């Protein structure tokens, strides 16, 4: 064995850890505003925890959602949930 060769098991390679992926899909989710429970948004703003939209997207909110169109999948899920507890139907204002 040559003295120029490293011993087995003592390599000096670089360990590369995979980066966690919080957004799934083809990138379309990045172009939309998503529906999330209001209390989850407030908690995220305070402690930076990720939120989960109705469509399943996971991210930490940081942009103004009014600048983007609503996610079609979130909108469909939200509308299928019903009118809510306010006693008003979908046609009432």
Beta strands, then each sheet from edge to edge (+ up, - down):
strand 1: 32-33
strand 2: 51-52
strand 3: 58-59
strand 4: 69-70
sheet 1: 1+ 4+
sheet 2: 2+ 3-
end
